[in-house]
Amino acid sequence: MAPAPQKKTGGKTRSALQDVVSREYTIHLHKRVHGRSFKKRAPWAVKSVIDFAQKTMGTQDVRLDPRLNQAVWAQGIKTVPHRIRVKLERKRNDDESAKEKLYTYVSHVPVTSFKGLQTTVVDNE
């Protein structure tokens, strides 16, 4: 028999409350919609952007900019762009009745080429 796995205790926990931050990412949409039927590709791509934002920023409340939605849907429902550059901003929720203290706002960053782009931290203006 294999030994039982030991549980870690006293480890650091990642907290999304650390600070309000903005980062730019390139999302590879082509691999996320691969194999998806044509009439579901653009809706699936929008959902995968939301999932990406939830995982990277650690918030369940994700809000999309309408221009990002237009960029995903620009070529129609079945021809989704292969890659898309987005800016993820973790912001404080001013609404007192909100379940979470922070939310993520996702906006589109138009670029001419994706060659050599890295994830960058953007200064809040």
N, C-alpha and C positions, 0 to 999 in steps of 0.2 A: 504494500500500500504506500501511496505517496504521502509525505508529511502534509499536515494541514497548513494552508497559507497563513502567515502571521499578519496580523493587522497592525497598521502603523498608528501610533498614538502621538499626539502632541505636534503634528505636522502643521505647516502653515496652510491657512485656507485663503483662497483667492476671493477678494471682495471687490464688487463693482463700485462700491461707494468711495473708493480711494480718491478719485478726482474726476472732474469734468474734463474730457479729453476729445480731441478730433484726430482721426487718422484717415489716410487715403489708402484704399486697397484696390487691387485688380481681381475681379471675380471671373473665373473661367466658366462661363455659362454653358459652353458647348458640351463639356463632360457631365454637367448636371442634367441636361435635357436629352442626352444620348439614349436612344431607344424609346423615347416617349413618342406617342402617336402625334401626328401633325397638328390636330386640332386642340391639343393640350399643351403644346410646347411653351407658348408665351405665358399662360397662366402658371405653369410649373416653374418657369424661370423667375417670375415675380415671387413665388413662394420660396424658392431656393435663395433668393437675395435676402428675404426676411429671416430664413433659418441661419444663413451665414452671419447676419448682423446679431442675432440672438446669441450665437455661439461665441463670436469674437468679442462682443461688448458685455456680455453677461447680463443683459436685461431682457425681460419678456415683452415689454412694451416697445414695439418698433413701428415707426411712422415713416412712410415713403413720401418723397417729394414727387409731385405730379410730373415733373420733367424726367425723372428717372423712369416712371411708368411709360411715358411717351417714347423714351429712348429704347426700352425693351420691346415695345410694340411697333416701332417705326417701320419695320420691314414686314409686318403682318404677323399672323398668329403662328405660322409654321417656320418662318425664317428668323430665328432669334440670333442676335449678334454673338459671335464666338466668345468675345470677352467684353467686359464693361468695367470702367473705372468709377469707383464710388467713394464718397466721403462719408464716413460714419462719425457722428457727433453724439457723445453721451452727454445729456443735458439733465438739469434738475427739473423735477416735476413740481410746478407751483400750485397745482390743485391739491387742496388739503384732503379731499375724499379719495385720492388716488391710492391704489393698492401698493404701487412701487414708488420709491423716492426718485428714481432716475428713469429716463427713457432714451431711446436711440433714434436719431433722425438721420435718414439715409438720403443723400442727394447725389446726382449724377455729375461727374467731372468729365467734360469732353476732352479727348486727347486725339492727336493725329496718328500716333503710333504707340503700341504697347511695348516696344522693344526696350529692354533695360530698365523698366519701371520697377521700383521697389515699394514696399509699404513705408509710408512716411507719416510722421507725426506733424500735424498742422497746428500752427499757433492760432489760438482763439483771438479774434479781433474784437 
